[in-house]
Amino acid sequence: MKIDLRSDTVTKPTEAMIRVMAEAEVGDDVYREDPTVNRLENIAAERLGKEAALFVTSGTQGNQVAVLTHCVNGDEVILEADSHLFYYEGGAMSALAGVQTRTIPGVRGTMRAKDVEKAIRGKNIHFPRTKLICLENTHNRAGGAVSTVEQMKSIYDVAQKYQIPVHLDGARLFNAAVALGVDVTALCSYTDTVQICLSKGLSAPVGSIIAGDRDFIEEARWWRKKLGGGLRQVGYIAAPGILALTQMTERLAEDHERARQLAEGLRKLSLQVEPVETNIVLVHTESIRESAVDFLKRLEGKGVLAVDFDEYVIRFTTHRHITEENITRVLEIMEDLLEAVASPR
Ligand code: TLP
């Protein structure tokens, strides 16, 4: 069996999740009659410290519904230059919401409050209106980097000053909370709306949550339906989401420990590795003069899967199915591959 470090999205549901799926009580969720979905949304709202929550099919759908709900076309959205919303969502913000993006490079994925403030548009007949600020915590392309509560607060203070709402892409927000040792509500208190993924490290098979105040979620529900995301007896897939939120968050520390072990081992092999804060390890391949794609092919040949993140950057992501033995094995394989590069036959 391959050691799959491509993403934490590959996690399969736990046995308990499969049981609750089979036993879920369901109804038509478009009529709001699915008791399991209603329970998941109530639990999620409480867990995130928001008035209301909505179950959506994916992180991308959650983020896009949030943008559609916050903005009208022609509005401008401030977000980090490498954020998932901007980099990986197929241009959906401009295609669907018709918004214009104003990207700001962050420091390890976190924008500086003063840069955000500078980017906010003043009143001028020539300008679009700044209608939303988007954050991402943990930050995927910055290698699972965490924004602290203080960093989030500093941006939120600016947003409040100009009365601009903040949306947080918290696909891996529980990883951030576990890494910081804070309750997730501490991070959510500095954002108006938030999207969290149930289907990454938390191991549910499908789904995300968006949360915010009651009026926002009511409007988001309308947008979700318009995008074809109004599902019917969806309690079957909401049920594992309840376990994801109530039983799976603390174990993310194990994934972080595996990532730390992997990074430490790779550094011993003289590879350049980005600092590791959560479950993502970014490794540079320039020193071995091989592109990420070429190196990944050889790695796959030895039974290890990862993804390319840049021409010379590989991403490894740890998750529930990755054991300490797997990490030891990956390091042995990496050592062999590096030796082969150093002394080609
Ligand atoms: N990220 C995926 C890929 O799209 C890159 C991954 O394997 O990491 N926000 C963030 C920060 C994400 O990392 C992702 C998924 C999403 C949103 C989108 O979630 P889904 O895949 O459920 O649409």
Residues whose N, C-alpha, C, O or C-beta is under 5 A from the ligand:
A	BS01	TLP	R6 S7 T9 S58 G59 T60 Q61 H84 Y88 T138 N140 D169 A171
